[in-house]
């Protein structure tokens, strides 16, 4: 479970706390783990009116007001959805925003989870230990402390690789090469890379290669 609005990096709340950044990282780790999952992004807790019992799902995280107008849901409703997701096959490999609206309480959870779009490319995901090994290697090569920035670099590179024409062909060497290029770009942007780039092109062109 994370929260509605988690993809909003520019909001004042995230700018001052980086909470959304950490939550998105946790989502990526879960998706990359290869384990069954359902990621629930609930709206604002317990702002419901008494007649707001009907559970509604959203996808795409488009509500970024940063207040209860993004959607509300009771904690007991969140708990029920989390528990039901364990038993409903249609909930697997999906990410959803959860809010409650005026209407009767939701009872059909097969129908509730069923229409949702699954996360892309999950069939090709490698075990989390494989990604962890790459993060360790990148940390050793760069001399940087293994932490959220390195893990974020590896996971982001991995998920980007899965959007390539042949995601099943993503190997450890392929991922290491992509991470090395991204690390150079990151260091360049942070002013921590003083030597010329070891390949032709600008940082932006390398980042998209």
mmCIF file of the C-alpha atoms, coordinates in Angstrom:
data_MODEL
# 
_entry.id   MODEL 
# 
loop_
_atom_site.group_PDB 
_atom_site.id 
_atom_site.type_symbol 
_atom_site.label_atom_id 
_atom_site.label_alt_id 
_atom_site.label_comp_id 
_atom_site.label_asym_id 
_atom_site.label_entity_id 
_atom_site.label_seq_id 
_atom_site.pdbx_PDB_ins_code 
_atom_site.Cartn_x 
_atom_site.Cartn_y 
_atom_site.Cartn_z 
_atom_site.occupancy 
_atom_site.B_iso_or_equiv 
_atom_site.pdbx_formal_charge 
_atom_site.auth_seq_id 
_atom_site.auth_comp_id 
_atom_site.auth_asym_id 
_atom_site.auth_atom_id 
_atom_site.pdbx_PDB_model_num 
ATOM 1   C CA . UNK A 1 1   ? 0.000   0.000   0.000   1.00 0.00 ? 1   UNK A CA 1 
ATOM 2   C CA . UNK A 1 2   ? 1.238   3.481   -0.900  1.00 0.00 ? 2   UNK A CA 1 
ATOM 3   C CA . UNK A 1 3   ? -1.034  6.476   -1.521  1.00 0.00 ? 3   UNK A CA 1 
ATOM 4   C CA . UNK A 1 4   ? -3.011  8.341   -4.138  1.00 0.00 ? 4   UNK A CA 1 
ATOM 5   C CA . UNK A 1 5   ? -0.902  11.022  -5.805  1.00 0.00 ? 5   UNK A CA 1 
ATOM 6   C CA . UNK A 1 6   ? 2.316   9.053   -5.335  1.00 0.00 ? 6   UNK A CA 1 
ATOM 7   C CA . UNK A 1 7   ? 3.558   9.906   -8.832  1.00 0.00 ? 7   UNK A CA 1 
ATOM 8   C CA . UNK A 1 8   ? 3.369   13.650  -8.123  1.00 0.00 ? 8   UNK A CA 1 
ATOM 9   C CA . UNK A 1 9   ? 7.023   14.569  -7.611  1.00 0.00 ? 9   UNK A CA 1 
ATOM 10  C CA . UNK A 1 10  ? 6.571   18.329  -7.959  1.00 0.00 ? 10  UNK A CA 1 
ATOM 11  C CA . UNK A 1 11  ? 4.073   18.867  -5.140  1.00 0.00 ? 11  UNK A CA 1 
ATOM 12  C CA . UNK A 1 12  ? 5.128   20.786  -2.025  1.00 0.00 ? 12  UNK A CA 1 
ATOM 13  C CA . UNK A 1 13  ? 4.593   17.744  0.204   1.00 0.00 ? 13  UNK A CA 1 
ATOM 14  C CA . UNK A 1 14  ? 7.002   15.587  -1.750  1.00 0.00 ? 14  UNK A CA 1 
ATOM 15  C CA . UNK A 1 15  ? 9.467   18.422  -2.243  1.00 0.00 ? 15  UNK A CA 1 
ATOM 16  C CA . UNK A 1 16  ? 9.759   18.852  1.513   1.00 0.00 ? 16  UNK A CA 1 
ATOM 17  C CA . UNK A 1 17  ? 9.649   15.181  2.565   1.00 0.00 ? 17  UNK A CA 1 
ATOM 18  C CA . UNK A 1 18  ? 10.507  12.997  -0.484  1.00 0.00 ? 18  UNK A CA 1 
ATOM 19  C CA . UNK A 1 19  ? 7.804   10.625  0.813   1.00 0.00 ? 19  UNK A CA 1 
ATOM 20  C CA . UNK A 1 20  ? 6.354   10.024  -2.643  1.00 0.00 ? 20  UNK A CA 1 
ATOM 21  C CA . UNK A 1 21  ? 9.818   9.260   -4.009  1.00 0.00 ? 21  UNK A CA 1 
ATOM 22  C CA . UNK A 1 22  ? 10.329  6.571   -1.362  1.00 0.00 ? 22  UNK A CA 1 
ATOM 23  C CA . UNK A 1 23  ? 6.869   5.127   -1.940  1.00 0.00 ? 23  UNK A CA 1 
ATOM 24  C CA . UNK A 1 24  ? 7.427   4.890   -5.688  1.00 0.00 ? 24  UNK A CA 1 
ATOM 25  C CA . UNK A 1 25  ? 10.714  3.108   -5.042  1.00 0.00 ? 25  UNK A CA 1 
ATOM 26  C CA . UNK A 1 26  ? 8.932   0.606   -2.828  1.00 0.00 ? 26  UNK A CA 1 
ATOM 27  C CA . UNK A 1 27  ? 6.372   0.022   -5.590  1.00 0.00 ? 27  UNK A CA 1 
ATOM 28  C CA . UNK A 1 28  ? 9.136   -0.659  -8.103  1.00 0.00 ? 28  UNK A CA 1 
ATOM 29  C CA . UNK A 1 29  ? 10.837  -3.100  -5.756  1.00 0.00 ? 29  UNK A CA 1 
ATOM 30  C CA . UNK A 1 30  ? 7.591   -5.001  -5.314  1.00 0.00 ? 30  UNK A CA 1 
ATOM 31  C CA . UNK A 1 31  ? 6.952   -5.144  -9.069  1.00 0.00 ? 31  UNK A CA 1 
ATOM 32  C CA . UNK A 1 32  ? 10.501  -6.267  -9.778  1.00 0.00 ? 32  UNK A CA 1 
ATOM 33  C CA . UNK A 1 33  ? 10.448  -8.979  -7.119  1.00 0.00 ? 33  UNK A CA 1 
ATOM 34  C CA . UNK A 1 34  ? 8.715   -11.544 -9.307  1.00 0.00 ? 34  UNK A CA 1 
ATOM 35  C CA . UNK A 1 35  ? 6.280   -12.301 -6.467  1.00 0.00 ? 35  UNK A CA 1 
ATOM 36  C CA . UNK A 1 36  ? 2.478   -11.982 -6.709  1.00 0.00 ? 36  UNK A CA 1 
ATOM 37  C CA . UNK A 1 37  ? 1.322   -8.540  -5.622  1.00 0.00 ? 37  UNK A CA 1 
ATOM 38  C CA . UNK A 1 38  ? -1.427  -5.933  -5.653  1.00 0.00 ? 38  UNK A CA 1 
ATOM 39  C CA . UNK A 1 39  ? -0.412  -2.312  -5.086  1.00 0.00 ? 39  UNK A CA 1 
ATOM 40  C CA . UNK A 1 40  ? -3.183  -0.201  -3.553  1.00 0.00 ? 40  UNK A CA 1 
ATOM 41  C CA . UNK A 1 41  ? -2.964  3.600   -3.519  1.00 0.00 ? 41  UNK A CA 1 
ATOM 42  C CA . UNK A 1 42  ? -5.757  4.724   -1.195  1.00 0.00 ? 42  UNK A CA 1 
ATOM 43  C CA . UNK A 1 43  ? -7.260  8.191   -1.030  1.00 0.00 ? 43  UNK A CA 1 
ATOM 44  C CA . UNK A 1 44  ? -7.498  10.272  2.118   1.00 0.00 ? 44  UNK A CA 1 
ATOM 45  C CA . UNK A 1 45  ? -8.351  8.224   5.194   1.00 0.00 ? 45  UNK A CA 1 
ATOM 46  C CA . UNK A 1 46  ? -11.726 8.443   6.937   1.00 0.00 ? 46  UNK A CA 1 
ATOM 47  C CA . UNK A 1 47  ? -13.083 11.568  5.257   1.00 0.00 ? 47  UNK A CA 1 
ATOM 48  C CA . UNK A 1 48  ? -16.091 9.587   4.047   1.00 0.00 ? 48  UNK A CA 1 
ATOM 49  C CA . UNK A 1 49  ? -19.659 10.653  4.518   1.00 0.00 ? 49  UNK A CA 1 
ATOM 50  C CA . UNK A 1 50  ? -21.894 7.885   5.951   1.00 0.00 ? 50  UNK A CA 1 
ATOM 51  C CA . UNK A 1 51  ? -23.370 7.073   2.533   1.00 0.00 ? 51  UNK A CA 1 
ATOM 52  C CA . UNK A 1 52  ? -20.002 6.797   0.740   1.00 0.00 ? 52  UNK A CA 1 
ATOM 53  C CA . UNK A 1 53  ? -19.710 3.027   0.864   1.00 0.00 ? 53  UNK A CA 1 
ATOM 54  C CA . UNK A 1 54  ? -19.119 2.058   -2.763  1.00 0.00 ? 54  UNK A CA 1 
ATOM 55  C CA . UNK A 1 55  ? -15.502 1.322   -3.567  1.00 0.00 ? 55  UNK A CA 1 
ATOM 56  C CA . UNK A 1 56  ? -14.148 2.753   -6.819  1.00 0.00 ? 56  UNK A CA 1 
ATOM 57  C CA . UNK A 1 57  ? -10.845 1.990   -8.515  1.00 0.00 ? 57  UNK A CA 1 
ATOM 58  C CA . UNK A 1 58  ? -8.789  4.345   -10.651 1.00 0.00 ? 58  UNK A CA 1 
ATOM 59  C CA . UNK A 1 59  ? -5.558  3.833   -12.569 1.00 0.00 ? 59  UNK A CA 1 
ATOM 60  C CA . UNK A 1 60  ? -2.895  6.193   -13.854 1.00 0.00 ? 60  UNK A CA 1 
ATOM 61  C CA . UNK A 1 61  ? -2.670  8.317   -10.683 1.00 0.00 ? 61  UNK A CA 1 
ATOM 62  C CA . UNK A 1 62  ? -4.071  11.504  -12.222 1.00 0.00 ? 62  UNK A CA 1 
ATOM 63  C CA . UNK A 1 63  ? -5.425  13.145  -9.051  1.00 0.00 ? 63  UNK A CA 1 
ATOM 64  C CA . UNK A 1 64  ? -2.761  15.475  -7.651  1.00 0.00 ? 64  UNK A CA 1 
ATOM 65  C CA . UNK A 1 65  ? -4.648  18.142  -5.700  1.00 0.00 ? 65  UNK A CA 1 
ATOM 66  C CA . UNK A 1 66  ? -2.959  17.034  -2.497  1.00 0.00 ? 66  UNK A CA 1 
ATOM 67  C CA . UNK A 1 67  ? -6.133  17.172  -0.427  1.00 0.00 ? 67  UNK A CA 1 
ATOM 68  C CA . UNK A 1 68  ? -9.342  15.212  0.141   1.00 0.00 ? 68  UNK A CA 1 
ATOM 69  C CA . UNK A 1 69  ? -10.688 16.247  -3.264  1.00 0.00 ? 69  UNK A CA 1 
ATOM 70  C CA . UNK A 1 70  ? -8.373  13.560  -4.673  1.00 0.00 ? 70  UNK A CA 1 
ATOM 71  C CA . UNK A 1 71  ? -10.694 10.992  -3.131  1.00 0.00 ? 71  UNK A CA 1 
ATOM 72  C CA . UNK A 1 72  ? -11.545 9.597   0.275   1.00 0.00 ? 72  UNK A CA 1 
ATOM 73  C CA . UNK A 1 73  ? -11.808 6.099   1.722   1.00 0.00 ? 73  UNK A CA 1 
ATOM 74  C CA . UNK A 1 74  ? -12.243 4.607   5.187   1.00 0.00 ? 74  UNK A CA 1 
ATOM 75  C CA . UNK A 1 75  ? -9.417  2.643   6.786   1.00 0.00 ? 75  UNK A CA 1 
ATOM 76  C CA . UNK A 1 76  ? -11.718 -0.357  7.241   1.00 0.00 ? 76  UNK A CA 1 
ATOM 77  C CA . UNK A 1 77  ? -12.464 -0.259  3.494   1.00 0.00 ? 77  UNK A CA 1 
ATOM 78  C CA . UNK A 1 78  ? -8.769  -0.201  2.693   1.00 0.00 ? 78  UNK A CA 1 
ATOM 79  C CA . UNK A 1 79  ? -8.206  -3.164  4.996   1.00 0.00 ? 79  UNK A CA 1 
ATOM 80  C CA . UNK A 1 80  ? -10.963 -5.136  3.286   1.00 0.00 ? 80  UNK A CA 1 
ATOM 81  C CA . UNK A 1 81  ? -9.514  -4.496  -0.168  1.00 0.00 ? 81  UNK A CA 1 
ATOM 82  C CA . UNK A 1 82  ? -6.037  -5.534  0.970   1.00 0.00 ? 82  UNK A CA 1 
ATOM 83  C CA . UNK A 1 83  ? -7.334  -8.772  2.479   1.00 0.00 ? 83  UNK A CA 1 
ATOM 84  C CA . UNK A 1 84  ? -9.566  -9.552  -0.514  1.00 0.00 ? 84  UNK A CA 1 
ATOM 85  C CA . UNK A 1 85  ? -6.670  -9.015  -2.909  1.00 0.00 ? 85  UNK A CA 1 
ATOM 86  C CA . UNK A 1 86  ? -4.940  -12.033 -1.358  1.00 0.00 ? 86  UNK A CA 1 
ATOM 87  C CA . UNK A 1 87  ? -7.723  -14.381 -2.444  1.00 0.00 ? 87  UNK A CA 1 
ATOM 88  C CA . UNK A 1 88  ? -8.857  -12.917 -5.777  1.00 0.00 ? 88  UNK A CA 1 
ATOM 89  C CA . UNK A 1 89  ? -6.732  -13.992 -8.721  1.00 0.00 ? 89  UNK A CA 1 
ATOM 90  C CA . UNK A 1 90  ? -7.923  -11.016 -10.776 1.00 0.00 ? 90  UNK A CA 1 
ATOM 91  C CA . UNK A 1 91  ? -6.147  -8.674  -8.345  1.00 0.00 ? 91  UNK A CA 1 
ATOM 92  C CA . UNK A 1 92  ? -2.662  -9.976  -9.095  1.00 0.00 ? 92  UNK A CA 1 
ATOM 93  C CA . UNK A 1 93  ? 0.008   -7.833  -10.791 1.00 0.00 ? 93  UNK A CA 1 
ATOM 94  C CA . UNK A 1 94  ? -2.152  -4.708  -10.682 1.00 0.00 ? 94  UNK A CA 1 
ATOM 95  C CA . UNK A 1 95  ? -1.735  -1.170  -9.343  1.00 0.00 ? 95  UNK A CA 1 
ATOM 96  C CA . UNK A 1 96  ? -4.799  0.865   -8.446  1.00 0.00 ? 96  UNK A CA 1 
ATOM 97  C CA . UNK A 1 97  ? -5.991  3.995   -6.708  1.00 0.00 ? 97  UNK A CA 1 
ATOM 98  C CA . UNK A 1 98  ? -8.789  3.349   -4.230  1.00 0.00 ? 98  UNK A CA 1 
ATOM 99  C CA . UNK A 1 99  ? -11.555 5.779   -3.254  1.00 0.00 ? 99  UNK A CA 1 
ATOM 100 C CA . UNK A 1 100 ? -15.111 5.518   -1.973  1.00 0.00 ? 100 UNK A CA 1 
ATOM 101 C CA . UNK A 1 101 ? -18.167 7.221   -3.463  1.00 0.00 ? 101 UNK A CA 1 
ATOM 102 C CA . UNK A 1 102 ? -21.870 7.426   -2.740  1.00 0.00 ? 102 UNK A CA 1 
ATOM 103 C CA . UNK A 1 103 ? -23.516 4.042   -3.121  1.00 0.00 ? 103 UNK A CA 1 
ATOM 104 C CA . UNK A 1 104 ? -23.946 0.618   -1.548  1.00 0.00 ? 104 UNK A CA 1 
ATOM 105 C CA . UNK A 1 105 ? -20.997 -1.267  -0.084  1.00 0.00 ? 105 UNK A CA 1 
ATOM 106 C CA . UNK A 1 106 ? -18.954 -3.294  -2.569  1.00 0.00 ? 106 UNK A CA 1 
ATOM 107 C CA . UNK A 1 107 ? -19.384 -7.060  -2.233  1.00 0.00 ? 107 UNK A CA 1 
ATOM 108 C CA . UNK A 1 108 ? -18.310 -8.498  -5.619  1.00 0.00 ? 108 UNK A CA 1 
ATOM 109 C CA . UNK A 1 109 ? -14.521 -8.337  -5.530  1.00 0.00 ? 109 UNK A CA 1 
ATOM 110 C CA . UNK A 1 110 ? -14.010 -10.500 -8.610  1.00 0.00 ? 110 UNK A CA 1 
ATOM 111 C CA . UNK A 1 111 ? -15.895 -7.836  -10.530 1.00 0.00 ? 111 UNK A CA 1 
ATOM 112 C CA . UNK A 1 112 ? -14.110 -5.121  -8.598  1.00 0.00 ? 112 UNK A CA 1 
ATOM 113 C CA . UNK A 1 113 ? -10.575 -6.194  -9.546  1.00 0.00 ? 113 UNK A CA 1 
ATOM 114 C CA . UNK A 1 114 ? -11.355 -7.843  -12.884 1.00 0.00 ? 114 UNK A CA 1 
ATOM 115 C CA . UNK A 1 115 ? -11.585 -4.809  -15.233 1.00 0.00 ? 115 UNK A CA 1 
ATOM 116 C CA . UNK A 1 116 ? -8.291  -3.306  -14.052 1.00 0.00 ? 116 UNK A CA 1 
ATOM 117 C CA . UNK A 1 117 ? -5.315  -3.292  -16.429 1.00 0.00 ? 117 UNK A CA 1 
ATOM 118 C CA . UNK A 1 118 ? -2.334  -5.365  -15.192 1.00 0.00 ? 118 UNK A CA 1 
ATOM 119 C CA . UNK A 1 119 ? 1.077   -3.759  -14.885 1.00 0.00 ? 119 UNK A CA 1 
ATOM 120 C CA . UNK A 1 120 ? 3.113   -4.041  -18.083 1.00 0.00 ? 120 UNK A CA 1 
ATOM 121 C CA . UNK A 1 121 ? 5.792   -6.637  -18.745 1.00 0.00 ? 121 UNK A CA 1 
ATOM 122 C CA . UNK A 1 122 ? 5.475   -8.423  -15.421 1.00 0.00 ? 122 UNK A CA 1 
ATOM 123 C CA . UNK A 1 123 ? 5.898   -11.794 -17.154 1.00 0.00 ? 123 UNK A CA 1 
ATOM 124 C CA . UNK A 1 124 ? 9.581   -10.993 -17.782 1.00 0.00 ? 124 UNK A CA 1 
ATOM 125 C CA . UNK A 1 125 ? 10.505  -9.789  -14.316 1.00 0.00 ? 125 UNK A CA 1 
ATOM 126 C CA . UNK A 1 126 ? 13.608  -11.305 -12.767 1.00 0.00 ? 126 UNK A CA 1 
ATOM 127 C CA . UNK A 1 127 ? 13.953  -12.339 -9.109  1.00 0.00 ? 127 UNK A CA 1 
ATOM 128 C CA . UNK A 1 128 ? 14.805  -9.447  -6.820  1.00 0.00 ? 128 UNK A CA 1 
ATOM 129 C CA . UNK A 1 129 ? 18.111  -11.160 -5.927  1.00 0.00 ? 129 UNK A CA 1 
ATOM 130 C CA . UNK A 1 130 ? 19.213  -10.752 -9.549  1.00 0.00 ? 130 UNK A CA 1 
ATOM 131 C CA . UNK A 1 131 ? 18.541  -7.004  -9.449  1.00 0.00 ? 131 UNK A CA 1 
ATOM 132 C CA . UNK A 1 132 ? 20.214  -6.725  -6.037  1.00 0.00 ? 132 UNK A CA 1 
ATOM 133 C CA . UNK A 1 133 ? 23.371  -8.331  -7.447  1.00 0.00 ? 133 UNK A CA 1 
ATOM 134 C CA . UNK A 1 134 ? 23.475  -5.732  -10.217 1.00 0.00 ? 134 UNK A CA 1 
ATOM 135 C CA . UNK A 1 135 ? 23.042  -2.921  -7.662  1.00 0.00 ? 135 UNK A CA 1 
ATOM 136 C CA . UNK A 1 136 ? 25.951  -4.333  -5.656  1.00 0.00 ? 136 UNK A CA 1 
ATOM 137 C CA . UNK A 1 137 ? 28.143  -4.482  -8.759  1.00 0.00 ? 137 UNK A CA 1 
ATOM 138 C CA . UNK A 1 138 ? 27.323  -0.909  -9.771  1.00 0.00 ? 138 UNK A CA 1 
ATOM 139 C CA . UNK A 1 139 ? 28.034  0.273   -6.233  1.00 0.00 ? 139 UNK A CA 1 
ATOM 140 C CA . UNK A 1 140 ? 31.457  -1.423  -6.231  1.00 0.00 ? 140 UNK A CA 1 
ATOM 141 C CA . UNK A 1 141 ? 32.380  -0.056  -9.653  1.00 0.00 ? 141 UNK A CA 1 
ATOM 142 C CA . UNK A 1 142 ? 31.320  3.509   -8.873  1.00 0.00 ? 142 UNK A CA 1 
ATOM 143 C CA . UNK A 1 143 ? 32.649  3.654   -5.321  1.00 0.00 ? 143 UNK A CA 1 
ATOM 144 C CA . UNK A 1 144 ? 29.273  5.003   -4.232  1.00 0.00 ? 144 UNK A CA 1 
ATOM 145 C CA . UNK A 1 145 ? 27.520  3.756   -1.122  1.00 0.00 ? 145 UNK A CA 1 
ATOM 146 C CA . UNK A 1 146 ? 24.765  1.283   -1.922  1.00 0.00 ? 146 UNK A CA 1 
ATOM 147 C CA . UNK A 1 147 ? 21.581  3.176   -1.106  1.00 0.00 ? 147 UNK A CA 1 
ATOM 148 C CA . UNK A 1 148 ? 18.254  4.325   -2.539  1.00 0.00 ? 148 UNK A CA 1 
ATOM 149 C CA . UNK A 1 149 ? 19.876  6.273   -5.395  1.00 0.00 ? 149 UNK A CA 1 
ATOM 150 C CA . UNK A 1 150 ? 21.766  3.209   -6.668  1.00 0.00 ? 150 UNK A CA 1 
ATOM 151 C CA . UNK A 1 151 ? 18.743  0.940   -6.209  1.00 0.00 ? 151 UNK A CA 1 
ATOM 152 C CA . UNK A 1 152 ? 16.543  3.481   -7.972  1.00 0.00 ? 152 UNK A CA 1 
ATOM 153 C CA . UNK A 1 153 ? 19.038  3.639   -10.844 1.00 0.00 ? 153 UNK A CA 1 
ATOM 154 C CA . UNK A 1 154 ? 19.066  -0.148  -11.274 1.00 0.00 ? 154 UNK A CA 1 
ATOM 155 C CA . UNK A 1 155 ? 15.315  -0.666  -10.956 1.00 0.00 ? 155 UNK A CA 1 
ATOM 156 C CA . UNK A 1 156 ? 14.500  2.215   -13.289 1.00 0.00 ? 156 UNK A CA 1 
ATOM 157 C CA . UNK A 1 157 ? 16.998  0.891   -15.840 1.00 0.00 ? 157 UNK A CA 1 
ATOM 158 C CA . UNK A 1 158 ? 15.554  -2.599  -15.503 1.00 0.00 ? 158 UNK A CA 1 
ATOM 159 C CA . UNK A 1 159 ? 11.965  -1.491  -15.990 1.00 0.00 ? 159 UNK A CA 1 
ATOM 160 C CA . UNK A 1 160 ? 13.027  0.623   -18.969 1.00 0.00 ? 160 UNK A CA 1 
ATOM 161 C CA . UNK A 1 161 ? 14.686  -2.478  -20.424 1.00 0.00 ? 161 UNK A CA 1 
ATOM 162 C CA . UNK A 1 162 ? 11.421  -4.365  -20.140 1.00 0.00 ? 162 UNK A CA 1 
ATOM 163 C CA . UNK A 1 163 ? 9.844   -1.852  -22.505 1.00 0.00 ? 163 UNK A CA 1 
ATOM 164 C CA . UNK A 1 164 ? 12.399  -2.747  -25.166 1.00 0.00 ? 164 UNK A CA 1 
ATOM 165 C CA . UNK A 1 165 ? 11.358  -4.830  -28.202 1.00 0.00 ? 165 UNK A CA 1 
ATOM 166 C CA . UNK A 1 166 ? 12.691  -8.057  -26.634 1.00 0.00 ? 166 UNK A CA 1 
ATOM 167 C CA . UNK A 1 167 ? 12.235  -7.792  -22.850 1.00 0.00 ? 167 UNK A CA 1 
ATOM 168 C CA . UNK A 1 168 ? 12.821  -11.519 -22.374 1.00 0.00 ? 168 UNK A CA 1 
ATOM 169 C CA . UNK A 1 169 ? 16.375  -11.019 -23.654 1.00 0.00 ? 169 UNK A CA 1 
ATOM 170 C CA . UNK A 1 170 ? 17.354  -8.622  -20.855 1.00 0.00 ? 170 UNK A CA 1 
ATOM 171 C CA . UNK A 1 171 ? 20.526  -10.139 -19.384 1.00 0.00 ? 171 UNK A CA 1 
ATOM 172 C CA . UNK A 1 172 ? 22.663  -9.126  -16.435 1.00 0.00 ? 172 UNK A CA 1 
ATOM 173 C CA . UNK A 1 173 ? 25.320  -7.783  -18.829 1.00 0.00 ? 173 UNK A CA 1 
ATOM 174 C CA . UNK A 1 174 ? 22.699  -5.757  -20.724 1.00 0.00 ? 174 UNK A CA 1 
ATOM 175 C CA . UNK A 1 175 ? 21.395  -4.271  -17.488 1.00 0.00 ? 175 UNK A CA 1 
ATOM 176 C CA . UNK A 1 176 ? 24.901  -3.519  -16.172 1.00 0.00 ? 176 UNK A CA 1 
ATOM 177 C CA . UNK A 1 177 ? 25.750  -1.665  -19.387 1.00 0.00 ? 177 UNK A CA 1 
ATOM 178 C CA . UNK A 1 178 ? 22.549  0.365   -19.206 1.00 0.00 ? 178 UNK A CA 1 
ATOM 179 C CA . UNK A 1 179 ? 23.153  1.204   -15.545 1.00 0.00 ? 179 UNK A CA 1 
ATOM 180 C CA . UNK A 1 180 ? 26.740  2.255   -16.259 1.00 0.00 ? 180 UNK A CA 1 
ATOM 181 C CA . UNK A 1 181 ? 25.532  4.695   -18.912 1.00 0.00 ? 181 UNK A CA 1 
ATOM 182 C CA . UNK A 1 182 ? 22.820  6.043   -16.619 1.00 0.00 ? 182 UNK A CA 1 
ATOM 183 C CA . UNK A 1 183 ? 25.313  6.411   -13.778 1.00 0.00 ? 183 UNK A CA 1 
ATOM 184 C CA . UNK A 1 184 ? 27.570  8.548   -15.978 1.00 0.00 ? 184 UNK A CA 1 
ATOM 185 C CA . UNK A 1 185 ? 24.604  10.782  -16.823 1.00 0.00 ? 185 UNK A CA 1 
ATOM 186 C CA . UNK A 1 186 ? 23.606  11.027  -13.173 1.00 0.00 ? 186 UNK A CA 1 
ATOM 187 C CA . UNK A 1 187 ? 27.159  11.911  -12.091 1.00 0.00 ? 187 UNK A CA 1 
ATOM 188 C CA . UNK A 1 188 ? 27.467  14.461  -14.902 1.00 0.00 ? 188 UNK A CA 1 
ATOM 189 C CA . UNK A 1 189 ? 24.222  16.148  -13.850 1.00 0.00 ? 189 UNK A CA 1 
ATOM 190 C CA . UNK A 1 190 ? 25.370  16.200  -10.213 1.00 0.00 ? 190 UNK A CA 1 
ATOM 191 C CA . UNK A 1 191 ? 28.721  17.749  -11.188 1.00 0.00 ? 191 UNK A CA 1 
ATOM 192 C CA . UNK A 1 192 ? 30.582  14.667  -9.951  1.00 0.00 ? 192 UNK A CA 1 
ATOM 193 C CA . UNK A 1 193 ? 32.089  13.574  -13.264 1.00 0.00 ? 193 UNK A CA 1 
ATOM 194 C CA . UNK A 1 194 ? 35.045  15.733  -14.255 1.00 0.00 ? 194 UNK A CA 1 
ATOM 195 C CA . UNK A 1 195 ? 36.465  13.738  -17.157 1.00 0.00 ? 195 UNK A CA 1 
ATOM 196 C CA . UNK A 1 196 ? 35.054  13.648  -20.705 1.00 0.00 ? 196 UNK A CA 1 
ATOM 197 C CA . UNK A 1 197 ? 32.245  11.179  -21.252 1.00 0.00 ? 197 UNK A CA 1 
ATOM 198 C CA . UNK A 1 198 ? 33.740  7.820   -22.354 1.00 0.00 ? 198 UNK A CA 1 
ATOM 199 C CA . UNK A 1 199 ? 31.547  7.659   -25.432 1.00 0.00 ? 199 UNK A CA 1 
ATOM 200 C CA . UNK A 1 200 ? 30.196  9.984   -28.088 1.00 0.00 ? 200 UNK A CA 1 
ATOM 201 C CA . UNK A 1 201 ? 27.107  12.004  -27.423 1.00 0.00 ? 201 UNK A CA 1 
ATOM 202 C CA . UNK A 1 202 ? 25.599  14.235  -24.801 1.00 0.00 ? 202 UNK A CA 1 
ATOM 203 C CA . UNK A 1 203 ? 24.258  13.013  -21.459 1.00 0.00 ? 203 UNK A CA 1 
ATOM 204 C CA . UNK A 1 204 ? 20.699  13.225  -22.725 1.00 0.00 ? 204 UNK A CA 1 
ATOM 205 C CA . UNK A 1 205 ? 21.459  11.081  -25.772 1.00 0.00 ? 205 UNK A CA 1 
ATOM 206 C CA . UNK A 1 206 ? 23.198  8.486   -23.622 1.00 0.00 ? 206 UNK A CA 1 
ATOM 207 C CA . UNK A 1 207 ? 20.259  8.337   -21.227 1.00 0.00 ? 207 UNK A CA 1 
ATOM 208 C CA . UNK A 1 208 ? 17.915  7.285   -23.992 1.00 0.00 ? 208 UNK A CA 1 
ATOM 209 C CA . UNK A 1 209 ? 20.257  4.815   -25.672 1.00 0.00 ? 209 UNK A CA 1 
# 
